[in-house]
Amino acid sequence: MTQALLNYLDTHVEIIEKRLDQLVPIQKGDDKLLYLAARHALLGGGKRLRPILTLATAEMFGTHSCNDILDAACALEMVHTYSMIHDDLPCMDDDDYRRGQLTVHRQFDEGLAVLAGDYLLTYAFEILADLTTMDSIKKIKLISILSQRCGGKGMIGGQVMDLQFEGKTLQLSQLQMLHLKKTAALITASLEFGGIISDATSEQLKYLTTFGEKIGLTFQIVDDILDVTSSQMKHGRQTSSDILNNKSTYVTVLGMEKAKLYAQDCYAEALNILNHLDYDTTILKQLADFVIERNK
């Protein structure tokens, strides 16, 4: 990872963290636990890859950052956080740690974890609806994309497949379909957000969508590899929940070495797609590097 990218990530993460803190402030009323639980997950660290992809895509098209763009990017991070809160629940993966700290249902309780996730999901749509400087057509497009990418045809549908496939040996094509929904859908939405905000053409959006899918798959393959090689660092325990729940992963389906090669193939396809965009795609390429080179 280059020093330029490290500086870029540090700067953008700081901006995103500050805005998330402002959007979900500490409350003093009878419902204060809801906001404490949401903040526990939302502000508990993380790569902020999805909002950064939105900001980087908008910047690539020459769209200057403003509060509305930042808020749209933060809405994506809220949806991502909601999905992790629910994914960690005992009825799902039953994880005790996330990002080095107790998961929400362990720090608080299961009921509050469900409600904190619900709150972040619904609040994300409120934020998009209330963007002040963006015209109504763009806001409707953003809301529509987020609904599709995190709904039954996207992330939630992928989670259902994940549950249904527990204990089953999957074909590579099934695993790809699962993770195009569960993992890649919201990453794809992040790129599409940047394109819509910047008035990208339908053809440009198509390339952004395909790039998002390839990077999303790369992210998941690397995640499966790290679950084997660095589970203690990622999950706070020696064995990941996917392994404990007998789920098929890219490592179990392909083997470690072929999984690494497949990640490289998806990464290379993603970079090739960017060549179709007549803009400076340096940052997006470097973010692709970040996805495949990460170690946690």
C-alpha atoms as a printed R data frame, in Angstrom:
    type eleno elety resid chain resno       x       y       z
1   ATOM     1    CA   MET     A     1   0.000   0.000   0.000
2   ATOM     2    CA   THR     A     2   1.443   3.364  -1.021
3   ATOM     3    CA   GLN     A     3   1.937   6.232   1.393
4   ATOM     4    CA   ALA     A     4  -0.360   8.332  -0.798
5   ATOM     5    CA   LEU     A     5  -3.187   5.838  -0.289
6   ATOM     6    CA   LEU     A     6  -2.502   5.626   3.439
7   ATOM     7    CA   ASN     A     7  -2.784   9.419   3.652
8   ATOM     8    CA   TYR     A     8  -5.958   9.337   1.555
9   ATOM     9    CA   LEU     A     9  -7.528   6.697   3.790
10  ATOM    10    CA   ASP     A    10  -6.523   8.454   7.001
11  ATOM    11    CA   THR     A    11  -7.981  11.762   5.811
12  ATOM    12    CA   HIS     A    12 -11.253  10.287   4.597
13  ATOM    13    CA   VAL     A    13 -11.723   7.964   7.572
14  ATOM    14    CA   GLU     A    14 -11.318  10.931   9.912
15  ATOM    15    CA   ILE     A    15 -13.965  12.905   8.009
16  ATOM    16    CA   ILE     A    16 -16.362   9.943   7.981
17  ATOM    17    CA   GLU     A    17 -15.834   9.154  11.681
18  ATOM    18    CA   LYS     A    18 -16.532  12.749  12.661
19  ATOM    19    CA   ARG     A    19 -19.746  12.863  10.627
20  ATOM    20    CA   LEU     A    20 -20.995   9.499  11.941
21  ATOM    21    CA   ASP     A    21 -20.442  10.768  15.475
22  ATOM    22    CA   GLN     A    22 -22.523  13.859  14.645
23  ATOM    23    CA   LEU     A    23 -25.301  11.894  12.941
24  ATOM    24    CA   VAL     A    24 -25.762   9.497  15.878
25  ATOM    25    CA   PRO     A    25 -25.075  11.603  18.979
26  ATOM    26    CA   ILE     A    26 -25.356  10.494  22.593
27  ATOM    27    CA   GLN     A    27 -28.888  10.962  23.903
28  ATOM    28    CA   LYS     A    28 -30.131  11.567  27.449
29  ATOM    29    CA   GLY     A    29 -33.752  10.396  27.225
30  ATOM    30    CA   ASP     A    30 -35.374   7.110  28.167
31  ATOM    31    CA   ASP     A    31 -34.275   5.684  24.807
32  ATOM    32    CA   LYS     A    32 -30.606   6.532  25.349
33  ATOM    33    CA   LEU     A    33 -29.580   2.858  25.352
34  ATOM    34    CA   LEU     A    34 -30.641   2.566  21.717
35  ATOM    35    CA   TYR     A    35 -28.158   5.241  20.691
36  ATOM    36    CA   LEU     A    36 -25.411   3.865  22.927
37  ATOM    37    CA   ALA     A    37 -25.827   0.440  21.314
38  ATOM    38    CA   ALA     A    38 -25.858   1.918  17.818
39  ATOM    39    CA   ARG     A    39 -22.760   4.004  18.555
40  ATOM    40    CA   HIS     A    40 -21.009   0.968  20.044
41  ATOM    41    CA   ALA     A    41 -21.201  -0.729  16.652
42  ATOM    42    CA   LEU     A    42 -21.042   2.299  14.375
43  ATOM    43    CA   LEU     A    43 -18.061   3.995  16.007
44  ATOM    44    CA   GLY     A    44 -16.181   0.842  16.975
45  ATOM    45    CA   GLY     A    45 -13.586   1.170  14.232
46  ATOM    46    CA   GLY     A    46 -13.550  -0.298  10.757
47  ATOM    47    CA   LYS     A    47 -12.097   0.292   7.318
48  ATOM    48    CA   ARG     A    48 -14.982   2.543   6.149
49  ATOM    49    CA   LEU     A    49 -14.454   1.037   2.699
50  ATOM    50    CA   ARG     A    50 -18.014   1.630   1.487
51  ATOM    51    CA   PRO     A    51 -18.294   5.356   2.214
52  ATOM    52    CA   ILE     A    52 -14.740   5.847   0.972
53  ATOM    53    CA   LEU     A    53 -15.673   4.171  -2.327
54  ATOM    54    CA   THR     A    54 -18.587   6.589  -2.684
55  ATOM    55    CA   LEU     A    55 -16.417   9.630  -2.018
56  ATOM    56    CA   ALA     A    56 -13.608   8.348  -4.257
57  ATOM    57    CA   THR     A    57 -16.003   7.674  -7.142
58  ATOM    58    CA   ALA     A    58 -17.551  11.132  -6.868
59  ATOM    59    CA   GLU     A    59 -14.080  12.683  -6.757
60  ATOM    60    CA   MET     A    60 -13.060  10.693  -9.842
61  ATOM    61    CA   PHE     A    61 -15.903  12.329 -11.771
62  ATOM    62    CA   GLY     A    62 -14.865  15.755 -10.473
63  ATOM    63    CA   THR     A    63 -17.701  16.149  -7.970
64  ATOM    64    CA   HIS     A    64 -16.490  18.129  -4.999
65  ATOM    65    CA   SER     A    65 -17.258  16.886  -1.512
66  ATOM    66    CA   CYS     A    66 -20.121  18.483   0.360
67  ATOM    67    CA   ASN     A    67 -22.297  17.575   3.335
68  ATOM    68    CA   ASP     A    68 -24.876  15.796   1.181
69  ATOM    69    CA   ILE     A    69 -22.291  13.547  -0.471
70  ATOM    70    CA   LEU     A    70 -20.725  12.764   2.887
71  ATOM    71    CA   ASP     A    71 -24.122  12.020   4.436
72  ATOM    72    CA   ALA     A    72 -25.061   9.702   1.564
73  ATOM    73    CA   ALA     A    73 -21.775   7.875   2.077
74  ATOM    74    CA   CYS     A    74 -22.404   7.640   5.823
75  ATOM    75    CA   ALA     A    75 -25.870   6.194   5.169
76  ATOM    76    CA   LEU     A    76 -24.161   3.267   3.438
77  ATOM    77    CA   GLU     A    77 -21.932   2.718   6.471
78  ATOM    78    CA   MET     A    78 -25.009   2.654   8.707
79  ATOM    79    CA   VAL     A    79 -26.577  -0.062   6.574
80  ATOM    80    CA   HIS     A    80 -23.325  -2.012   6.645
81  ATOM    81    CA   THR     A    81 -23.178  -1.674  10.439
82  ATOM    82    CA   TYR     A    82 -26.790  -2.796  10.826
83  ATOM    83    CA   SER     A    83 -26.007  -5.899   8.773
84  ATOM    84    CA   MET     A    84 -23.046  -6.748  11.010
85  ATOM    85    CA   ILE     A    85 -25.059  -6.274  14.216
86  ATOM    86    CA   HIS     A    86 -27.691  -8.701  12.957
87  ATOM    87    CA   ASP     A    87 -25.112 -11.056  11.418
88  ATOM    88    CA   ASP     A    88 -23.448 -11.432  14.837
89  ATOM    89    CA   LEU     A    89 -26.682 -12.445  16.622
90  ATOM    90    CA   PRO     A    90 -27.029 -15.953  18.097
91  ATOM    91    CA   CYS     A    91 -29.705 -16.778  15.509
92  ATOM    92    CA   MET     A    92 -27.197 -15.972  12.751
93  ATOM    93    CA   ASP     A    93 -23.418 -16.423  13.262
94  ATOM    94    CA   ASP     A    94 -23.390 -16.115  17.073
95  ATOM    95    CA   ASP     A    95 -20.191 -14.066  17.257
96  ATOM    96    CA   ASP     A    96 -18.938 -12.597  20.531
97  ATOM    97    CA   TYR     A    97 -16.464 -10.085  19.113
98  ATOM    98    CA   ARG     A    98 -16.397  -7.643  16.245
99  ATOM    99    CA   ARG     A    99 -13.458  -5.340  15.501
100 ATOM   100    CA   GLY     A   100 -11.786  -6.320  18.752
101 ATOM   101    CA   GLN     A   101 -14.713  -5.456  21.022
102 ATOM   102    CA   LEU     A   102 -17.804  -7.243  22.267
103 ATOM   103    CA   THR     A   103 -20.619  -7.502  19.751
104 ATOM   104    CA   VAL     A   104 -23.729  -5.441  20.495
105 ATOM   105    CA   HIS     A   105 -25.786  -8.373  21.795
106 ATOM   106    CA   ARG     A   106 -22.946  -9.287  24.170
107 ATOM   107    CA   GLN     A   107 -22.256  -5.738  25.328
108 ATOM   108    CA   PHE     A   108 -25.982  -5.013  25.787
109 ATOM   109    CA   ASP     A   109 -28.565  -7.731  24.976
110 ATOM   110    CA   GLU     A   110 -30.152  -9.429  21.982
111 ATOM   111    CA   GLY     A   111 -33.315  -7.324  21.903
112 ATOM   112    CA   LEU     A   112 -31.389  -4.070  21.932
113 ATOM   113    CA   ALA     A   113 -29.027  -5.406  19.256
114 ATOM   114    CA   VAL     A   114 -31.974  -6.147  16.953
115 ATOM   115    CA   LEU     A   115 -33.439  -2.695  17.560
116 ATOM   116    CA   ALA     A   116 -30.105  -0.892  17.158
117 ATOM   117    CA   GLY     A   117 -29.677  -2.578  13.780
118 ATOM   118    CA   ASP     A   118 -33.234  -1.693  12.795
119 ATOM   119    CA   TYR     A   119 -32.630   1.908  13.822
120 ATOM   120    CA   LEU     A   120 -29.477   2.276  11.718
121 ATOM   121    CA   LEU     A   121 -31.194   0.759   8.668
122 ATOM   122    CA   THR     A   122 -34.245   3.013   8.830
123 ATOM   123    CA   TYR     A   123 -32.183   6.078   9.736
124 ATOM   124    CA   ALA     A   124 -30.058   5.560   6.610
125 ATOM   125    CA   PHE     A   125 -33.133   6.060   4.430
126 ATOM   126    CA   GLU     A   126 -34.178   9.107   6.461
127 ATOM   127    CA   ILE     A   127 -30.772  10.645   5.818
128 ATOM   128    CA   LEU     A   128 -31.075  10.076   2.057
129 ATOM   129    CA   ALA     A   129 -34.599  11.501   1.965
130 ATOM   130    CA   ASP     A   130 -33.475  14.629   3.852
131 ATOM   131    CA   LEU     A   131 -30.416  15.526   1.744
132 ATOM   132    CA   THR     A   132 -30.749  19.284   1.386
133 ATOM   133    CA   THR     A   133 -28.810  20.223  -1.766
134 ATOM   134    CA   MET     A   134 -29.513  17.147  -3.907
135 ATOM   135    CA   ASP     A   135 -32.461  17.202  -6.295
136 ATOM   136    CA   SER     A   136 -35.395  14.853  -5.772
137 ATOM   137    CA   ILE     A   137 -34.611  12.671  -8.796
138 ATOM   138    CA   LYS     A   138 -31.144  11.865  -7.477
139 ATOM   139    CA   LYS     A   139 -32.473  11.184  -3.994
140 ATOM   140    CA   ILE     A   140 -35.054   8.759  -5.370
141 ATOM   141    CA   LYS     A   141 -32.337   6.982  -7.369
142 ATOM   142    CA   LEU     A   142 -30.141   6.637  -4.272
143 ATOM   143    CA   ILE     A   143 -33.025   5.337  -2.177
144 ATOM   144    CA   SER     A   144 -34.011   2.891  -4.915
145 ATOM   145    CA   ILE     A   145 -30.471   1.541  -5.280
146 ATOM   146    CA   LEU     A   146 -30.003   1.115  -1.546
147 ATOM   147    CA   SER     A   147 -33.387  -0.629  -1.254
148 ATOM   148    CA   GLN     A   148 -32.455  -3.074  -3.997
149 ATOM   149    CA   ARG     A   149 -28.884  -3.716  -2.904
150 ATOM   150    CA   CYS     A   150 -29.730  -4.374   0.752
151 ATOM   151    CA   GLY     A   151 -33.102  -6.072   0.144
152 ATOM   152    CA   GLY     A   152 -34.339  -9.485  -0.901
153 ATOM   153    CA   LYS     A   153 -32.460  -9.440  -4.203
154 ATOM   154    CA   GLY     A   154 -29.318  -8.232  -2.465
155 ATOM   155    CA   MET     A   155 -27.791  -8.391   1.000
156 ATOM   156    CA   ILE     A   156 -30.779  -9.814   2.897
157 ATOM   157    CA   GLY     A   157 -31.359 -12.413   0.203
158 ATOM   158    CA   GLY     A   158 -27.704 -13.373   0.463
159 ATOM   159    CA   GLN     A   159 -28.012 -13.772   4.223
160 ATOM   160    CA   VAL     A   160 -30.991 -16.104   3.735
161 ATOM   161    CA   MET     A   161 -28.911 -18.189   1.317
162 ATOM   162    CA   ASP     A   162 -26.088 -18.214   3.858
163 ATOM   163    CA   LEU     A   163 -28.404 -19.694   6.493
164 ATOM   164    CA   GLN     A   164 -29.952 -22.207   4.111
165 ATOM   165    CA   PHE     A   165 -26.570 -23.447   2.934
166 ATOM   166    CA   GLU     A   166 -25.173 -24.181   6.414
167 ATOM   167    CA   GLY     A   167 -23.807 -27.699   6.552
168 ATOM   168    CA   LYS     A   168 -23.963 -28.116   2.778
169 ATOM   169    CA   THR     A   169 -21.120 -28.415   0.294
170 ATOM   170    CA   LEU     A   170 -21.586 -25.751  -2.364
171 ATOM   171    CA   GLN     A   171 -20.509 -25.453  -5.946
172 ATOM   172    CA   LEU     A   172 -18.369 -22.423  -6.794
173 ATOM   173    CA   SER     A   173 -21.270 -20.892  -8.757
174 ATOM   174    CA   GLN     A   174 -23.536 -21.093  -5.678
175 ATOM   175    CA   LEU     A   175 -20.891 -19.499  -3.501
176 ATOM   176    CA   GLN     A   176 -20.457 -16.695  -6.032
177 ATOM   177    CA   MET     A   177 -24.198 -15.997  -6.147
178 ATOM   178    CA   LEU     A   178 -24.393 -15.958  -2.355
179 ATOM   179    CA   HIS     A   179 -21.603 -13.422  -2.005
180 ATOM   180    CA   LEU     A   180 -22.652 -11.264  -4.958
181 ATOM   181    CA   LYS     A   181 -25.690 -10.654  -2.784
182 ATOM   182    CA   LYS     A   182 -24.403 -10.780   0.777
183 ATOM   183    CA   THR     A   183 -21.057  -9.018   0.392
184 ATOM   184    CA   ALA     A   184 -20.727  -7.425  -3.031
185 ATOM   185    CA   ALA     A   185 -24.176  -5.799  -3.220
186 ATOM   186    CA   LEU     A   186 -23.478  -2.984  -0.753
187 ATOM   187    CA   ILE     A   187 -19.967  -2.425  -2.112
188 ATOM   188    CA   THR     A   188 -21.532  -2.104  -5.555
189 ATOM   189    CA   ALA     A   189 -24.102   0.348  -4.193
190 ATOM   190    CA   SER     A   190 -21.247   2.474  -2.827
191 ATOM   191    CA   LEU     A   191 -19.798   2.920  -6.315
192 ATOM   192    CA   GLU     A   192 -23.215   3.480  -7.847
193 ATOM   193    CA   PHE     A   193 -23.907   6.186  -5.256
194 ATOM   194    CA   GLY     A   194 -20.801   8.076  -6.371
195 ATOM   195    CA   GLY     A   195 -21.829   7.714  -9.989
196 ATOM   196    CA   ILE     A   196 -25.410   8.884  -9.493
197 ATOM   197    CA   ILE     A   197 -24.332  11.847  -7.398
198 ATOM   198    CA   SER     A   198 -21.952  12.795 -10.224
199 ATOM   199    CA   ASP     A   199 -24.433  12.342 -13.116
200 ATOM   200    CA   ALA     A   200 -22.623   9.325 -14.547
201 ATOM   201    CA   THR     A   201 -24.037   7.901 -17.769
202 ATOM   202    CA   SER     A   202 -25.811   4.539 -17.831
203 ATOM   203    CA   GLU     A   203 -22.734   3.001 -19.466
204 ATOM   204    CA   GLN     A   204 -20.426   4.413 -16.792
205 ATOM   205    CA   LEU     A   205 -22.754   3.107 -14.086
206 ATOM   206    CA   LYS     A   206 -22.623  -0.326 -15.709
207 ATOM   207    CA   TYR     A   207 -18.831  -0.355 -15.416
208 ATOM   208    CA   LEU     A   208 -19.008   0.843 -11.801
209 ATOM   209    CA   THR     A   209 -21.493  -1.928 -11.010
210 ATOM   210    CA   THR     A   210 -19.280  -4.620 -12.532
211 ATOM   211    CA   PHE     A   211 -16.199  -3.233 -10.786
212 ATOM   212    CA   GLY     A   212 -18.119  -3.315  -7.493
213 ATOM   213    CA   GLU     A   213 -19.142  -6.923  -8.013
214 ATOM   214    CA   LYS     A   214 -15.575  -8.016  -8.755
215 ATOM   215    CA   ILE     A   215 -14.135  -6.102  -5.814
216 ATOM   216    CA   GLY     A   216 -16.904  -7.440  -3.579
217 ATOM   217    CA   LEU     A   217 -16.018 -11.011  -4.506
218 ATOM   218    CA   THR     A   218 -12.326 -10.253  -3.992
219 ATOM   219    CA   PHE     A   219 -13.129  -8.857  -0.553
220 ATOM   220    CA   GLN     A   220 -15.049 -12.000   0.422
221 ATOM   221    CA   ILE     A   221 -12.412 -14.418  -0.851
222 ATOM   222    CA   VAL     A   222  -9.727 -12.561   1.106
223 ATOM   223    CA   ASP     A   223 -12.072 -12.597   4.115
224 ATOM   224    CA   ASP     A   224 -12.392 -16.380   3.888
225 ATOM   225    CA   ILE     A   225  -8.620 -16.726   3.659
226 ATOM   226    CA   LEU     A   226  -8.116 -14.495   6.707
227 ATOM   227    CA   ASP     A   227 -10.684 -16.545   8.632
228 ATOM   228    CA   VAL     A   228  -8.195 -19.402   8.386
229 ATOM   229    CA   THR     A   229  -4.904 -17.523   8.660
230 ATOM   230    CA   SER     A   230  -5.814 -14.701  11.055
231 ATOM   231    CA   SER     A   231  -9.032 -15.662  12.848
232 ATOM   232    CA   GLN     A   232  -7.770 -14.578  16.264
233 ATOM   233    CA   MET     A   233  -7.041 -11.093  14.948
234 ATOM   234    CA   LYS     A   234 -10.371 -10.815  13.116
235 ATOM   235    CA   HIS     A   235 -12.794 -12.502  15.506
236 ATOM   236    CA   GLY     A   236 -11.080 -12.726  18.870
237 ATOM   237    CA   ARG     A   237 -11.031 -16.521  18.706
238 ATOM   238    CA   GLN     A   238  -9.022 -19.194  16.964
239 ATOM   239    CA   THR     A   239 -11.849 -20.502  14.789
240 ATOM   240    CA   SER     A   240 -14.259 -18.310  12.807
241 ATOM   241    CA   SER     A   241 -18.034 -18.700  13.063
242 ATOM   242    CA   ASP     A   242 -18.207 -19.798   9.415
243 ATOM   243    CA   ILE     A   243 -16.026 -22.786  10.226
244 ATOM   244    CA   LEU     A   244 -17.869 -23.495  13.487
245 ATOM   245    CA   ASN     A   245 -21.223 -23.317  11.659
246 ATOM   246    CA   ASN     A   246 -19.950 -25.639   8.923
247 ATOM   247    CA   LYS     A   247 -20.386 -23.121   6.097
248 ATOM   248    CA   SER     A   248 -18.805 -23.482   2.701
249 ATOM   249    CA   THR     A   249 -16.152 -20.856   2.015
250 ATOM   250    CA   TYR     A   250 -13.808 -20.214  -0.883
251 ATOM   251    CA   VAL     A   251 -11.098 -21.991   1.079
252 ATOM   252    CA   THR     A   252 -13.192 -25.113   1.752
253 ATOM   253    CA   VAL     A   253 -14.500 -25.226  -1.832
254 ATOM   254    CA   LEU     A   254 -11.268 -24.412  -3.680
255 ATOM   255    CA   GLY     A   255  -8.488 -25.018  -1.180
256 ATOM   256    CA   MET     A   256  -6.198 -22.302   0.136
257 ATOM   257    CA   GLU     A   257  -3.893 -21.892  -2.867
258 ATOM   258    CA   LYS     A   258  -6.682 -21.919  -5.467
259 ATOM   259    CA   ALA     A   259  -8.661 -19.475  -3.350
260 ATOM   260    CA   LYS     A   260  -5.697 -17.078  -3.389
261 ATOM   261    CA   LEU     A   261  -5.426 -17.447  -7.166
262 ATOM   262    CA   TYR     A   262  -9.147 -16.851  -7.583
263 ATOM   263    CA   ALA     A   263  -8.893 -13.659  -5.523
264 ATOM   264    CA   GLN     A   264  -6.113 -12.483  -7.838
265 ATOM   265    CA   ASP     A   265  -8.277 -13.285 -10.886
266 ATOM   266    CA   CYS     A   266 -11.238 -11.261  -9.561
267 ATOM   267    CA   TYR     A   267  -8.907  -8.404  -8.646
268 ATOM   268    CA   ALA     A   268  -7.367  -8.400 -12.139
269 ATOM   269    CA   GLU     A   269 -10.821  -8.399 -13.750
270 ATOM   270    CA   ALA     A   270 -11.809  -5.444 -11.568
271 ATOM   271    CA   LEU     A   271  -8.761  -3.439 -12.645
272 ATOM   272    CA   ASN     A   272  -9.452  -4.246 -16.293
273 ATOM   273    CA   ILE     A   273 -12.988  -2.878 -15.970
274 ATOM   274    CA   LEU     A   274 -11.642   0.467 -14.774
275 ATOM   275    CA   ASN     A   275  -9.791   0.826 -18.074
276 ATOM   276    CA   HIS     A   276 -13.170   1.466 -19.714
277 ATOM   277    CA   LEU     A   277 -13.658   4.649 -17.689
278 ATOM   278    CA   ASP     A   278 -12.089   7.711 -19.297
279 ATOM   279    CA   TYR     A   279 -11.159   9.277 -15.970
280 ATOM   280    CA   ASP     A   280  -8.286   9.155 -13.520
281 ATOM   281    CA   THR     A   281  -9.070   5.887 -11.731
282 ATOM   282    CA   THR     A   282  -5.890   5.854  -9.647
283 ATOM   283    CA   ILE     A   283  -7.649   5.951  -6.280
284 ATOM   284    CA   LEU     A   284 -10.148   3.236  -7.217
285 ATOM   285    CA   LYS     A   285  -7.269   1.055  -8.395
286 ATOM   286    CA   GLN     A   286  -5.416   1.678  -5.146
287 ATOM   287    CA   LEU     A   287  -8.558   0.830  -3.158
288 ATOM   288    CA   ALA     A   288  -8.698  -2.446  -5.091
289 ATOM   289    CA   ASP     A   289  -5.072  -2.996  -4.004
290 ATOM   290    CA   PHE     A   290  -6.143  -2.310  -0.438
291 ATOM   291    CA   VAL     A   291  -8.911  -4.935  -0.649
292 ATOM   292    CA   ILE     A   292  -6.631  -7.724  -1.850
293 ATOM   293    CA   GLU     A   293  -3.639  -6.805   0.326
294 ATOM   294    CA   ARG     A   294  -5.463  -6.334   3.632
295 ATOM   295    CA   ASN     A   295  -4.492  -8.525   6.564
296 ATOM   296    CA   LYS     A   296  -7.540  -8.133   8.812
